[in-house]
Amino acid sequence: MFGLEAAAGPTGAAILIGAVLVEALVLYVGYGLLESALGPKIARMLRGE
């Protein structure tokens, strides 16, 4: 996907771990923003308000 398969050994492992951490951070922030933006509206809808 990003050419990470070309790196091998410890360097490849470090690059892969870094990519996974960046992806996790992006998802964490993205879902947090979605939850703060849509959470109250969805909760009101579920309560029938």
Secondary structure, 3 states (H helix, E strand, C coil): CCCHHHCCHHHHHHHHHHHHHHHHHHHHHHHHHHHHHHHHHHHHHHHCC
